């Protein structure tokens, strides 16, 4: 379950929201698979099993995937029932960023992914995305500051900006809107909700 964590010890790394396994389950189920977890008790380790249906077609060639030192430029591989979008994703947790980028990639989108809020304006100016998915809890400048800078510096039209956060109270949503976001999603992201947003993007943000 999302945000569920067993008490940490000093030997465990700091940080984290308790969303990793929920993201795993979401990704597996999107492939029509299932995942289970089992342990015989404390100190006995854990076993995670993933079942996935066998692919009927040949695997897609990954030669078009380009990984830069600062930006992961991920080309769309498999187009589903989705309108392709050009998306910038800002998420500082590597696993979360790559998993969400992979989900978007499976829907046929081009994703420019970065974990650095400082580099987002450069990415937006260079790639001119239709959508910017921005994590609020970034190191250095947070997602609110990213949104404010994009609104003031990126020119017109600005991308459709979606805030990603673990907090979903009415005050959190209003704070995101006040900072310049167009929409707000609570982690772990519901793929269907995000997909619906991308399908029904306002005309002013659609690339021509």
N, C-alpha and C positions, 0 to 999 in steps of 0.2 A: 504494500500500500504506500501511496505517496506520503512523504514527510515522516515516515515511521523509521526510527533508529533505535537500536539497543544502546544502552549507556556506554560512552566512550571511555577508553583507558588512555594512559599517557602514551602507549605504544601506537595508538591510532593517529592518523593524520588529522589535522585541524580542518574545519570547514565542512562544506557539504550540506545538502538540504534533505537527504533521504529520498532522492528521486531517481537514482541510477537504475535500480531494478525495475521501477515502473516504466522507465524509458525502454529498457530491454523488453519487457512484456509488450509494450505498445508496438515496438519495431517488429517483434516476432509475430504478433497477431496480425499486423498489416500484411505479412507474407502468408496469411492463412495458417499459421503454425500455433504452437502452444509451448509454454515453458513451466517447469515445476521446480521447487526447491525443497530439499530434505536435509535434516541433520539428526544424528542420533543423540545429540546433547552437547552441552558446553564442553569445549575442548576437543570435540570429535570431528570438527570440520563440517563442511557443507557440500552437497552435491546439487548442481543445477543441470537440468536436462532440457534440451530444446528439440522439438520435433518440427520439421519443415517439410512441406510436400516437395516431391522431386520435380524439377523443372522439365517441361516438355520440349522447350526450345534450347538452342545452343546458347551458352552464356554470352552476355554482351561484352564486346571488346572494351577494355578500360583505358585504351591508349590516349583518349581525349582528356582524361583527368589530369589536371596540372596542379601541383602542390608548390606554392611559393613559400619563401621563408616567413613572410608576414601574412600573406593572404592565401587561403585555399580556394582556388577558382575551380568549381566543380561543374562540369557540363552535364546537361540532362542526359540520362541513359534510357529510361523507360517512360514513355508518355502514357498516362492513364486518362481517365475522363476528367481532364483539368485543362484550363487555359494556361499555356506556358507564360511564366513571368520571369523577369530579371530581378533578383532579390539579393540584398545585402543583409547578412546575418551577423550580429555582434553578440557574442557569448564567450565569457572568459574561461568557462570550464570546458576543457578540451573534449571530453567524452560527450557532454551534452551538445556541444556545437556540432561535432561530427555526426551524432545520431540524428539531430534535427535536420542537418544539411542532407543526410542520406534520405530521410523521409521526403523532403522537398524534391530531391533529385529524382526519386522514384515517380513523382507526379509530373516529371518533365520540365521542371524549372531549372534555370541557370542560377547557381548560388555562389556568391562571393562571401566567404566566411572569414571572420577575424575575431580575435579575442581582445583587441586593443581599441578602446574607445577613442584614443587620440588619432588613430589612423582612419576613422570612419568617414570624415569629410573628404579625404583624398580618394577613398574607395567610391564614394557617391559621385564625386565630380568626374572621376575617370570612367565609371561604368554606367552612370545615369540609371540606377535601378528604378523600377516602378514601386517596389516595396522595401522598407527597411524594418527588420525584426531586431529589436534592441533590448538586451537584458538590462534591467535596472541596476542590479548590484554589481557594477563593474569596478575594478580597481582604478585608482586615479580619478578620472572624471566619471561620474555615474551616468546612468541612462538618461536622467532628466536633463543634465547638462548637454549630453549628446544631442537630444531632441532640440534644445534651444539653439545650439550652434547650427544644426542642420537647417532649421527654419530661417536663421538669419544670414547664413553664408552659402547655402547650396544653390541659390537661384530659383528660378521658376521654370517648370513645375518641380516642387519638392516631392520626394517619394512619399507614398502612403506609409505612415509610421505606426508600428504596432509594438507596444510595450510588453515585455516578457518578465513576469515577476512571480514570486511565491506568495504574494499578498493580494487579496481580492476584495477587501472591504470597500464600501462606497467612497470613503475618503481616499483610498489608494488609487481608485479609478479616476477620481476627480483631479488628484495631484498629477497623474500622468497626462490627462487632457489639458490641464493648465500649462504643462511644460511644452506642449506642442504635439503630443501623440494624437493620432486619429482613432486608435482602438487599443484595447487592453486585454491580454490573455494571461491566465493564471497557470503556472507550472504545476504538474507536468502538462504540457500542451496537449489538448484534445485534437488529434489530426483532422477529424471531420470538421470541427469548428474553424480551424485555421484554413482548411481547404475551402470552406464556404466563403470565408472572407476574401480569399484570393480569386475565387470565381466571380464574386460580385463586387469587384474593385470599382470604385467610382470612376466614371469616364475621364475625369480630369487627371487621373494618375495612370491611365493606360497608354503604353507606348504606341506610337503610330509609325 
